Amino acid sequence: MSRGPDHPNHWELEGQNGEPEIRDPEFDPDWRTVVAQAPASEEERALFPQTRAIELCLPNAFDPADAPRLIWQVRRAGFNTVLLNCFSGGYTAFDSTTMRAWEFPAQDPRFADRDPVAPLLAAAHAERITVYALVECLRVGSESGKRGPILRRRSEWAAHGRDRSARGAGSRFLCPANRHVWRFLGDLLYEILEHYPFQGLYLRDLHYPLEPPDCRADYCRCDYCRSAVWHSLGVKIHEIPDDPDHPDRYNLTSWRSKQLAALLHYLRLRVGKVCAPSLTLAEVYLGEEGEQAHPESSGYVDAGSWTKEHLVPIAALRPLPAMTAISEQWIERVAMLTESALVMPVLSAEPDGLFLETLDRLSVLPIAGVVVREPYDLAAPPLNRLATGPWRERTQVTEERPLLAVCALLSATIRLLPADSPLSAFLSDVLRVVQPLGERWPPQQCETLYENLLGLEERIADEKMNLGEPAPAVVRNFRLARQLLRMVELEGS
């Protein structure tokens, strides 16, 4: 769905000879001017957002005065969402009262006496860029195995391996079951949303430690977990066999998974007390088919389970650390999960060719968007590929009112098609029937529309219905609408 120059989010893309051209702010004094948007209808606000997010890890020499220029580069590269790293390696990017209260360093020494968060948020809001606070929840140490400031002071919080020591991956991770860890993270997230106008949280590293290359480990065996497992399951961790089919091993795996789910639920409750409309996204690892992360270490059986259980509205899927490149099998796994969950693949912008190829393969999937992590170069291709296509405002309406979002997607599809298209006439008839129903559709109505959309997708794919250029966007809208209808069915069952 293209947007013309009259749209409030339109910005000049075409220069001479059709080459992309963005006006430089040094020669355009009004580049930061916010254009007032026309009031959008309730249905238009329900359109599911196509997120194009980029992770921002600020350099040591970052000057807050450079924030407007950085955000301008982000928008020029085609992104509409920023993930701003606020808590990494056990340090906060801002002066934190929570860290000080828990007797940890109040701020990352790289940003001493500076607040890089506030100016970046101000610049992003001026450019209508959505900003999430990225929090590396349980990872509080460096990749080199060096302990961060939190575990140096609170060693009892560390995740322990088989030898009950906090070496290896455990030297970087907090125990997900420790209730003191829960309180600390809850306090920190509360403070972030209370003091800064973030649109939501992006939670990373909410899992037990993973150890490449096979990502098989057996955490956590700290004193807290040993006691909790004994009281919950009536067995001692060190006596549980490694056989995954053994009942005690199965129960232990299930117990660990429940600890992560309970932690995420607790954090969302804490967040809701300070900022009810904020959106909480969580990143989970996803392996290739048949090579999923070991449940004892990852703490989940299916990467889409958190969305199915409504712990998070969207799960960001990240390849396992052992994967050097995105494979066709991994894309297929993502496609399978889109049938029952809202997902957002996490990609690296290098190498260029593979990144563009992956974007093309994802373009027709009903995904919530993409996340680009380091390494990348904002000033160079291939990120400019993201500057094409529809821009949509982030909203939480889809999670709360999925059937309204289905109507919005069908309306958007009609606008893609010629006025005399038979498909446009069919969708208009559908809307005349379902729009008066609001959010109370009969189950048979949902099932009928689901089957109709599936049939239309197959006809478009078999080229029995030639739609020309809009075909990929139409297919994507139909798939996403089917996905939302399936979510309604699962909620009602």
C-alpha positions in Angstrom: 0.0 0.0 0.0 1.8 3.0 -1.2 1.4 6.5 0.3 1.4 9.6 -1.7 2.9 13.0 -1.0 -0.2 14.2 0.9 0.2 11.5 3.5 1.6 12.9 6.8 4.3 10.2 6.9 5.4 10.7 3.3 9.0 11.9 2.7 10.8 12.5 -0.6 12.4 9.4 -2.0 12.8 10.1 -5.7 15.6 12.3 -7.0 17.0 12.8 -10.4 16.9 9.7 -12.7 14.7 8.0 -10.1 17.6 7.6 -7.7 16.7 7.8 -3.9 17.3 11.2 -2.5 16.7 12.4 1.0 17.0 16.1 1.9 19.9 16.8 4.2 18.8 18.6 7.3 21.7 21.1 7.0 20.0 22.4 3.9 16.4 21.9 5.0 15.7 23.9 8.2 12.3 22.4 8.6 13.4 18.7 8.5 12.4 18.2 12.1 9.0 19.8 11.8 6.3 17.4 12.9 3.4 17.4 10.4 0.1 17.1 12.2 -1.7 13.9 11.2 -5.3 13.9 10.2 -7.4 12.0 12.7 -7.5 8.3 11.7 -10.6 6.2 11.9 -10.8 3.4 14.5 -10.4 0.9 11.7 -7.3 2.5 10.3 -5.7 2.6 13.7 -6.3 -1.2 13.9 -4.1 -1.9 11.0 -1.4 -4.3 12.2 2.0 -2.4 12.3 4.7 -3.5 9.9 7.6 -2.9 12.2 11.1 -2.1 10.8 13.2 -1.9 13.9 16.9 -1.3 14.3 18.9 -1.9 17.4 20.9 1.1 18.6 23.9 0.4 20.7 25.5 3.8 21.4 29.2 4.2 21.0 31.5 5.3 23.8 32.0 8.7 22.3 28.3 9.4 21.7 27.3 13.0 22.1 23.7 13.7 23.0 23.8 16.7 20.6 24.2 14.2 17.7 20.9 12.5 18.5 18.8 14.4 15.8 21.3 13.6 13.1 21.4 9.9 14.1 17.6 9.6 14.1 17.5 11.3 10.7 19.8 8.6 9.4 17.6 5.9 10.9 14.6 7.2 9.1 16.5 7.7 5.9 17.5 4.1 6.0 13.9 3.0 6.1 13.2 2.2 9.7 10.1 3.3 11.7 11.2 1.8 15.0 14.2 2.0 17.2 15.3 -0.4 19.9 17.4 1.7 22.3 19.7 -0.4 24.5 19.0 0.9 28.1 20.4 -2.0 30.1 23.3 -4.1 28.8 26.1 -6.0 30.5 24.8 -5.1 33.9 24.9 -1.3 33.3 22.2 1.2 32.5 22.7 3.9 29.9 21.1 6.5 32.2 21.6 7.4 35.9 19.4 4.9 37.6 17.9 5.2 41.1 17.0 1.5 41.0 20.6 0.5 40.4 21.7 2.8 43.2 19.1 1.4 45.6 20.3 -2.1 44.9 23.9 -0.9 45.5 25.0 -1.4 41.9 26.8 1.3 39.8 24.2 3.9 38.9 25.2 4.3 35.3 27.4 2.9 32.6 30.8 4.7 33.0 30.8 5.4 29.3 28.0 7.9 29.7 28.9 9.4 33.1 27.4 12.8 33.6 25.3 12.5 30.4 21.9 11.2 29.6 21.8 9.8 26.0 18.3 8.5 26.4 16.3 11.7 26.7 17.7 13.5 23.6 17.3 10.4 21.4 13.7 10.0 22.5 12.9 13.6 21.8 14.5 13.4 18.3 12.7 10.1 17.5 9.3 11.5 18.6 9.9 14.6 16.4 10.4 12.2 13.4 7.5 10.0 14.4 9.8 7.1 15.1 8.6 4.5 17.6 11.1 3.8 20.3 11.3 0.7 22.6 13.6 0.3 25.5 15.8 -2.7 24.9 16.7 -4.5 28.1 19.1 -7.5 28.2 17.3 -8.9 31.2 19.2 -11.9 32.5 22.6 -11.4 30.7 24.7 -9.2 32.9 28.2 -10.1 31.9 30.5 -9.8 28.9 31.0 -12.4 26.2 34.5 -12.9 27.4 33.1 -14.4 30.6 34.0 -11.5 32.8 31.5 -10.8 35.5 29.6 -7.6 35.4 29.0 -5.3 38.4 25.8 -7.1 39.4 27.3 -10.5 39.9 30.4 -9.1 41.5 28.2 -7.8 44.3 25.4 -10.4 44.2 27.2 -13.7 43.3 24.3 -15.7 44.7 22.1 -14.5 41.8 24.3 -16.2 39.2 23.1 -19.2 37.1 25.1 -22.3 38.0 26.0 -25.3 35.9 26.5 -28.9 36.8 29.6 -28.2 38.9 27.5 -25.7 40.9 30.0 -23.0 39.8 29.2 -19.8 37.9 31.8 -20.4 35.2 31.1 -20.4 31.4 27.8 -19.0 30.4 26.7 -18.9 34.0 29.2 -16.1 34.7 27.1 -13.8 32.5 23.6 -14.8 33.5 21.2 -14.3 36.4 19.1 -17.2 37.6 15.6 -16.9 36.1 13.9 -18.5 39.1 15.5 -16.3 41.8 12.8 -14.0 43.2 15.3 -11.4 44.2 16.2 -11.2 40.4 12.5 -10.8 39.7 12.2 -7.9 42.0 15.3 -6.2 40.7 14.2 -6.5 37.0 10.7 -5.3 37.9 12.0 -2.3 39.7 14.3 -1.5 36.7 11.6 -1.8 34.1 9.2 0.3 36.2 11.8 3.0 36.5 12.5 3.0 32.7 8.8 3.5 31.7 8.1 5.9 34.6 10.9 8.3 33.6 11.0 8.0 29.8 8.1 8.1 27.2 9.0 4.8 25.6 6.2 3.2 23.6 7.1 -0.2 25.0 9.8 -2.7 26.1 11.9 -5.1 24.0 13.0 -7.8 26.4 16.1 -9.8 25.4 17.9 -12.8 27.1 14.9 -14.1 28.9 16.2 -17.6 28.9 18.6 -20.0 30.6 22.2 -19.8 29.5 23.0 -21.2 26.0 26.5 -22.6 25.3 27.4 -22.8 21.6 28.1 -24.6 19.4 25.2 -27.0 20.1 23.4 -24.7 22.7 23.0 -27.7 25.0 23.5 -26.9 28.7 21.9 -27.8 32.0 21.2 -24.6 34.0 20.4 -23.7 36.7 21.7 -25.6 39.7 22.2 -22.8 42.1 21.2 -23.1 45.8 17.9 -21.4 45.1 17.0 -23.8 42.3 18.1 -26.9 44.1 15.9 -26.0 47.1 12.9 -25.0 44.9 13.1 -28.1 42.7 13.2 -30.3 45.9 10.1 -28.6 47.3 8.3 -28.5 44.0 9.1 -31.9 42.5 10.4 -33.9 45.4 13.7 -34.8 43.7 17.3 -33.6 43.9 18.6 -32.0 40.7 21.9 -33.9 40.7 20.0 -37.2 40.9 17.9 -36.5 37.8 19.1 -38.6 34.7 20.0 -36.9 31.4 17.5 -39.0 29.5 15.0 -36.5 28.1 12.2 -39.1 28.2 12.7 -39.8 31.9 9.7 -38.5 33.9 11.9 -36.5 36.3 13.8 -34.9 33.5 10.6 -34.0 31.8 9.2 -32.5 35.0 12.4 -30.5 35.5 12.2 -29.1 32.0 8.6 -28.1 32.5 9.4 -26.5 35.8 12.2 -24.4 34.3 9.9 -23.3 31.4 7.2 -22.3 34.0 9.8 -20.1 35.8 10.5 -18.1 32.7 6.8 -17.8 31.9 6.1 -16.7 35.5 9.0 -14.2 35.3 7.6 -12.7 32.1 4.1 -12.5 33.5 5.4 -10.8 36.6 7.4 -8.2 34.6 4.3 -7.4 32.5 2.3 -6.8 35.6 4.9 -4.5 37.0 5.0 -2.6 33.7 1.2 -2.4 33.5 1.1 -0.5 36.8 3.1 2.4 35.4 2.3 2.4 31.8 -0.9 0.4 30.9 -0.8 1.0 27.1 2.8 0.1 26.6 3.7 -3.0 24.5 6.0 -5.7 25.7 7.9 -7.6 23.1 10.2 -10.5 23.9 13.1 -12.1 21.9 13.4 -15.9 21.8 15.8 -18.2 20.0 14.6 -20.3 17.1 16.7 -23.1 15.5 16.3 -24.8 12.2 13.7 -27.6 11.9 14.9 -30.5 14.1 17.6 -28.4 15.7 15.6 -26.3 18.2 17.3 -25.1 21.3 17.5 -27.7 24.0 14.5 -27.1 26.3 16.6 -27.5 29.5 18.7 -24.5 28.5 16.3 -22.4 26.5 13.3 -22.8 28.8 10.7 -23.1 26.1 9.5 -25.9 23.9 8.2 -23.9 21.1 9.3 -20.4 20.2 5.8 -19.4 19.5 4.4 -20.6 22.8 4.8 -17.2 24.5 2.5 -15.6 22.0 0.0 -18.5 22.0 -0.2 -18.2 25.8 -0.5 -14.4 25.4 2.5 -13.7 27.5 3.7 -11.4 24.8 1.7 -10.1 21.7 4.7 -10.5 19.4 7.8 -12.8 19.7 11.0 -11.7 18.0 12.6 -14.8 16.6 16.4 -14.8 16.6 18.6 -17.5 15.1 20.6 -19.7 17.5 24.1 -18.4 18.3 25.5 -21.4 16.4 23.8 -20.4 13.1 26.2 -18.4 10.9 23.6 -17.5 8.3 19.8 -17.6 7.8 18.9 -20.8 6.0 15.9 -21.8 4.0 15.0 -24.2 6.7 14.9 -21.4 9.3 12.6 -19.3 7.0 10.3 -22.3 6.8 10.1 -22.6 10.6 9.3 -18.9 10.8 6.5 -19.4 8.2 5.1 -22.3 10.2 4.9 -20.2 13.3 3.1 -17.4 11.6 0.1 -19.7 11.3 -0.5 -19.5 15.0 1.5 -16.6 16.4 2.6 -13.0 15.7 6.4 -13.1 15.1 9.1 -10.8 14.0 12.4 -12.2 12.6 15.7 -10.8 13.9 18.2 -10.3 11.1 21.8 -9.2 10.6 22.5 -6.7 7.7 25.6 -8.5 6.7 26.4 -9.9 4.3 24.4 -7.6 2.0 23.3 -10.2 -0.5 21.9 -12.6 2.0 20.1 -9.8 3.9 18.3 -8.7 0.7 17.5 -12.3 -0.2 16.1 -12.9 3.2 13.9 -9.8 3.1 12.5 -10.9 -0.3 11.6 -14.3 1.1 9.9 -12.8 4.1 8.0 -10.2 2.1 4.9 -12.3 1.6 4.8 -13.9 5.1 2.3 -12.5 7.6 5.1 -11.3 9.9 4.8 -8.4 12.3 8.0 -6.9 10.8 11.7 -7.3 11.1 14.4 -6.3 13.5 17.9 -5.5 12.3 20.7 -6.0 14.7 24.4 -5.2 14.5 26.5 -5.1 12.4 25.1 -2.6 10.0 25.9 0.8 8.3 23.1 3.3 8.3 24.8 5.3 5.5 25.1 2.4 3.0 22.9 -0.3 1.3 21.2 -2.6 1.8 19.2 -0.9 4.5 17.7 1.4 2.0 15.5 -1.5 0.8 13.5 -0.9 3.9 12.5 2.5 2.7 9.9 1.1 0.3 6.5 -0.1 1.1 3.8 0.9 3.5 4.4 2.8 6.8 2.0 2.0 9.6 1.7 3.5 13.0 2.2 1.1 15.9 -0.9 0.4 17.9 -2.1 -2.2 20.4 -5.5 -2.4 18.9 -4.7 -5.6 17.0 -3.9 -7.5 20.2 -7.0 -6.3 22.0 -9.5 -6.3 19.0 -8.3 -8.7 16.4 -11.6 -8.8 14.4 -11.5 -5.1 14.0 -8.0 -5.5 12.6 -9.3 -8.1 10.1 -11.7 -5.6 8.8 -9.0 -3.0 8.5 -6.8 -5.4 6.6 -9.6 -6.2 4.1 -10.3 -2.5 3.7 -6.6 -1.9 3.0 -6.6 -4.6 0.5 -9.6 -3.1 -1.4 -7.6 0.1 -1.7 -4.8 -1.8 -3.4 -7.1 -3.1 -6.1 -8.7 -1.5 -9.1 -12.2 -0.3 -8.5 -13.7 -2.7 -11.0 -11.9 -5.8 -9.6 -14.1 -8.8 -8.8 -12.0 -9.4 -5.8 -12.6 -5.8 -4.6 -16.3 -6.4 -5.0 -16.2 -9.7 -3.0 -14.2 -8.1 -0.1 -16.7 -5.1 0.0 -19.5 -7.6 0.3 -17.7 -9.4 3.1 -17.2 -6.1 5.0 -20.9 -5.2 4.6 -21.7 -8.4 6.5 -19.0 -8.5 9.2 -18.4 -4.8 10.1 -21.8 -4.4 11.9 -20.9 -7.4 14.0 -18.1 -5.5 15.7 -16.0 -7.9 17.9 -18.8 -10.5 18.2 -18.6 -12.7 15.1 -20.3 -16.1 15.2 -17.7 -18.9 15.1 -19.0 -20.1 11.8 -18.5 -16.6 10.3 -14.8 -16.7 11.3 -14.3 -20.2 9.9 -16.0 -19.3 6.6 -13.9 -16.2 6.0 -10.8 -18.1 6.9 -11.5 -20.8 4.3 -12.4 -18.1 1.7 -9.2 -16.2 2.2 -7.2 -19.4 2.1 -8.8 -20.3 -1.2 -8.1 -16.9 -2.7 -4.4 -17.2 -1.6 -4.2 -20.5 -3.5 -5.7 -19.0 -6.6 -3.4 -16.1 -6.6 -0.4 -18.4 -6.0 -1.4 -20.6 -8.9 -1.9 -17.5 -11.1 -5.5 -18.3 -11.6 -6.2 -14.8 -10.4 -3.9 -12.3 -11.9 -3.6 -9.2 -9.7 -0.3 -7.9 -11.1 1.9 -5.7 -8.9 -0.4 -5.7 -5.8 -0.4 -9.5 -5.5 2.3 -9.9 -2.8 0.7 -7.3 -0.6 -2.7 -8.8 -1.1 -1.4 -12.3 -0.2 0.3 -10.9 2.9 -2.8 -9.1 4.1 -4.9 -12.3 3.6 -2.4 -14.4 5.5 -2.3 -12.0 8.4 -6.1 -11.8 8.5 -6.3 -15.6 8.6 -3.7 -15.6 11.4 -5.8 -13.1 13.4 -9.0 -15.2 12.8 -7.1 -18.3 14.0 -6.1 -16.4 17.1 -9.7 -15.6 17.8 -10.6 -19.3 17.4 -7.9 -20.4 19.8 -9.0 -17.8 22.4 -12.6 -19.1 22.2 -11.7 -22.7 22.5 
